Amino acid sequence: MRIFLTLLVIFSGNLLAMPLATGNPLGSIGTDIALPQPGESLVDRQPSKSAAQAATEARKRYGGGKVLAVEETPSGFRVKLLRQGNVRIVFVPR
């Protein structure tokens, strides 16, 4: 049991030191997120496109129709369109 604990301490220390050796304190975790610029808060950020803009773009792109719903997703908007009695769900990226 003592040997197991000793090995656990040795290897956990190496794992914790690895991200510091790479120069990135997070290692490879979180490298795809955009951090705010100095003086900018996360609350001040506006989405690149609004739900109304996504609905308008969907109507233009897919031949008109009535917009039934707009659902926001992390990468864009899911827009539900009613056209000639058929409901189509289309995706509009940000």
Buried (B, 14 or more C-beta within 10 A) or exposed (E): EEEEEEEEEEEEEEEEEEBEEEEEEEBEEEEEEEEEEEEEEEEEEEEEBEBEBBBBBBBEEBEEBEBEEBEBEEEBBBBBBEEEEEEBEBEBEE
